[in-house]
Amino acid sequence: MKPTKFLFALLFFLIPVSSILAEVRDFYVIKIYHLENEEQERRVDDYLKTAYLPALHRLNVSHIGVFKPLETDEKRIYVFIPFKSINEYLQLESALAKDQSYLQLGKDYLEASHDNPPYTRIESILLKAFEEHPLFSIPSLTGPREKRVYELRSYEGPTEKLYRNKVDMFNKGDEIALFKRLGFNAVFYGEVLAGSKMPNLMYLTTFEDKKSRDEHWDAFGKDAYWKKLSAMPIYQNNVSHADIVFLYPTAYSDF
């Protein structure tokens, strides 16, 4: 056996498989387009549908979610992009710059003038998947898209230590397992690595409709394990602010 192969084989047996697998976690980007009017919304929709998503698909980045808010007059478009590694994310912009089809089809958006921009601002959030939910999941929903409710939650911690405590509550405290047992159809749970609100975690659950969403949360609040978990002294005061946004998938969203 060659020395390099022998060394690799030795390392494989010395390093526990569990420690290798523990490092396999998705990274996510949530891009939020803040829009001023219907014309900007149309231009961003067209760019995402005809240029951006097809380009990402060509780069083997799949299952991209594109959503818009329910029950609000605010014009925003949320784009969820899953990456297998941080390097895949870091290499994205340079790869797009070499894609001639993307550059041509996205020209109206990419070469917009300063006095006619397609959006007012883009907010970008970088996340790393939770230890107990390391890979994103496509929701198993069967009802009409227009009735679906995707609930994006953001939990800010009062301090970094207390934020980590809430993350531990999801992982070691089995809050993720509780969501799974109750059928919340979660797409992801993620630690916010960079964003406008820190320290912070976010997660996305999905439902067939608003009635189903309300029924699931009612069951969650009444669940015996949740009552026990939420009453534990170790998990007190670990969320200082929560944001909840109800979303629905666009017609061209991957899920």
C-alpha positions in Angstrom: 0.0 0.0 0.0 1.3 3.5 -0.9 2.2 5.7 2.1 -0.6 8.2 1.3 -3.2 5.5 1.1 -2.0 3.9 4.3 -2.2 7.3 6.1 -5.7 7.9 4.9 -6.8 4.5 6.0 -5.2 5.0 9.4 -6.9 8.3 9.9 -10.2 6.8 8.9 -10.0 4.2 11.7 -8.6 6.7 14.2 -11.3 9.3 13.7 -14.8 8.2 14.8 -17.3 8.2 12.0 -19.8 10.1 14.2 -17.3 13.1 14.4 -17.0 13.1 10.7 -20.7 13.1 10.1 -21.3 15.7 12.8 -19.5 18.2 10.5 -21.9 17.6 7.6 -24.3 20.6 7.8 -26.0 22.7 5.3 -25.5 26.5 5.0 -28.4 28.7 4.0 -28.9 32.2 2.6 -32.1 34.1 2.9 -32.3 37.1 0.6 -35.1 39.5 1.3 -35.9 42.0 -1.5 -37.5 45.1 -0.1 -39.7 46.6 -2.9 -41.4 49.9 -3.4 -44.1 49.2 -6.0 -45.6 46.6 -8.3 -43.2 47.4 -11.1 -40.2 46.6 -8.9 -41.9 43.4 -7.9 -42.5 42.4 -11.5 -38.8 43.0 -12.4 -37.5 41.0 -9.5 -39.9 38.2 -10.2 -38.9 38.1 -13.8 -35.2 38.1 -12.9 -35.5 35.3 -10.3 -37.7 33.2 -12.5 -35.9 33.5 -15.9 -32.3 34.2 -14.9 -31.3 33.6 -11.2 -33.0 30.3 -10.4 -32.1 28.6 -13.7 -28.5 29.7 -13.2 -28.3 28.3 -9.7 -29.8 25.0 -11.0 -27.0 24.9 -13.6 -24.6 25.1 -10.7 -26.3 22.2 -9.0 -27.9 24.4 -6.3 -31.5 23.1 -6.1 -34.6 23.3 -4.0 -34.6 27.1 -3.9 -37.7 28.6 -2.2 -39.2 31.9 -3.3 -41.9 33.3 -1.1 -44.0 36.4 -0.6 -45.7 37.6 2.7 -49.3 36.9 3.6 -51.6 39.3 5.3 -49.5 42.4 4.8 -49.2 45.4 2.4 -45.4 45.3 2.5 -43.9 44.3 -0.8 -41.1 41.8 -0.1 -39.7 38.7 -1.8 -37.9 36.1 0.3 -35.5 33.7 -1.4 -34.2 30.7 0.5 -31.0 29.1 -1.0 -29.5 25.9 0.5 -25.8 25.2 0.1 -23.9 22.0 0.8 -20.9 23.9 2.1 -19.7 27.4 2.8 -17.3 27.2 -0.2 -20.3 26.6 -2.5 -21.8 29.8 -1.2 -18.5 31.8 -1.4 -17.9 30.7 -5.0 -21.4 31.6 -6.2 -20.9 35.2 -7.4 -17.8 34.4 -9.4 -19.6 31.4 -11.0 -22.6 33.6 -12.0 -20.3 36.2 -13.5 -19.1 33.6 -16.0 -22.6 32.4 -17.0 -23.5 34.1 -20.3 -27.1 33.0 -20.3 -27.6 34.4 -16.8 -26.0 37.7 -17.7 -28.2 38.0 -20.8 -31.5 36.9 -19.4 -31.0 39.0 -16.2 -29.9 42.1 -18.1 -32.8 44.3 -17.1 -32.1 43.6 -13.5 -28.3 43.4 -13.5 -27.8 46.5 -15.5 -30.5 48.7 -14.0 -29.7 52.4 -13.8 -29.3 54.3 -10.5 -32.5 56.2 -11.1 -34.6 53.1 -11.9 -33.5 50.3 -9.5 -35.4 47.0 -9.3 -35.6 47.2 -5.5 -35.1 49.6 -2.6 -32.7 47.3 -0.7 -31.6 43.6 -0.4 -31.2 42.1 3.1 -29.0 38.9 3.2 -28.9 36.4 6.1 -26.3 33.6 6.3 -27.2 30.6 8.4 -25.7 27.3 9.5 -28.0 24.3 10.0 -28.7 23.0 13.5 -26.8 20.0 14.7 -30.0 17.9 15.1 -31.4 19.0 11.7 -28.2 19.2 9.6 -29.8 19.0 6.2 -32.9 20.9 4.9 -36.1 19.1 4.1 -38.6 19.5 1.4 -42.1 19.8 3.0 -44.5 17.0 2.2 -47.5 19.1 1.3 -50.2 18.1 -1.1 -52.7 21.0 -1.1 -52.9 23.9 -3.5 -49.9 26.2 -3.4 -52.0 29.3 -3.0 -53.4 28.0 0.3 -50.1 26.9 1.8 -48.6 28.7 4.8 -44.9 28.8 5.4 -44.1 30.3 8.8 -40.6 31.9 9.2 -39.6 32.5 12.8 -36.7 34.5 14.1 -35.7 34.3 17.8 -33.2 36.9 19.1 -31.3 36.2 22.3 -30.6 38.8 24.9 -26.9 37.7 25.0 -24.7 35.4 23.0 -24.7 32.9 25.9 -28.5 32.9 26.2 -28.8 32.6 22.5 -26.7 29.5 22.6 -28.9 28.2 25.3 -32.0 28.5 23.0 -30.1 26.6 20.3 -29.3 23.9 22.8 -33.0 23.8 23.7 -33.8 22.9 20.1 -30.9 20.3 19.9 -30.2 18.8 23.3 -33.6 19.7 24.7 -35.3 17.8 21.8 -37.5 20.7 20.7 -36.7 19.8 17.1 -37.9 16.2 17.9 -41.1 17.7 19.3 -41.8 19.7 16.1 -41.2 16.5 14.1 -43.5 14.4 16.2 -46.3 16.9 15.8 -45.8 17.1 12.0 -44.7 20.7 11.6 -43.0 19.9 8.2 -39.9 22.0 9.0 -37.7 23.0 6.1 -34.7 24.1 8.2 -33.5 25.3 11.6 -30.5 27.6 11.4 -28.0 29.6 13.5 -27.6 33.1 12.0 -24.0 33.6 11.3 -24.4 37.0 9.7 -27.4 39.3 9.5 -29.0 42.5 10.7 -30.3 41.0 13.9 -27.8 39.2 16.1 -27.5 36.9 18.1 -30.3 35.1 16.3 -31.7 31.8 15.1 -34.4 31.2 12.5 -36.5 28.3 11.3 -39.2 27.6 8.7 -42.2 25.4 9.3 -44.9 24.6 6.7 -48.6 23.8 6.6 -51.4 23.0 4.2 -53.3 26.1 5.1 -53.9 28.6 7.9 -56.3 26.3 9.7 -53.7 23.5 9.8 -51.1 26.0 11.1 -53.3 27.1 14.0 -54.2 23.5 14.9 -50.5 22.5 14.9 -49.5 25.4 17.2 -52.5 24.7 19.5 -51.3 21.1 19.8 -47.8 22.3 20.5 -48.8 24.6 23.3 -50.8 21.8 25.0 -48.1 19.1 24.6 -46.9 17.6 27.9 -43.3 17.5 26.8 -43.4 21.2 25.7 -44.8 22.2 29.1 -42.1 20.2 30.8 -39.3 21.6 28.6 -40.4 25.2 28.7 -40.6 25.1 32.5 -37.1 23.9 33.0 -35.0 26.5 34.9 -32.1 26.0 32.5 -34.1 27.3 29.5 -35.5 30.4 31.0 -35.2 33.9 29.5 -33.3 32.8 26.4 -35.4 34.8 23.8 -35.6 38.6 24.0 -37.5 39.2 20.7 -39.4 37.0 18.2 -40.5 37.8 14.7 -43.1 35.7 12.8 -43.7 36.1 9.1 -46.3 34.2 7.2 -45.3 33.4 3.6 -46.7 31.6 0.6 -44.7 30.1 -2.3 -44.6 31.8 -5.7 -45.6 29.8 -8.8 -42.0 29.5 -9.8 -40.6 28.5 -6.4 -38.9 25.1 -6.3 -41.1 24.0 -3.4 
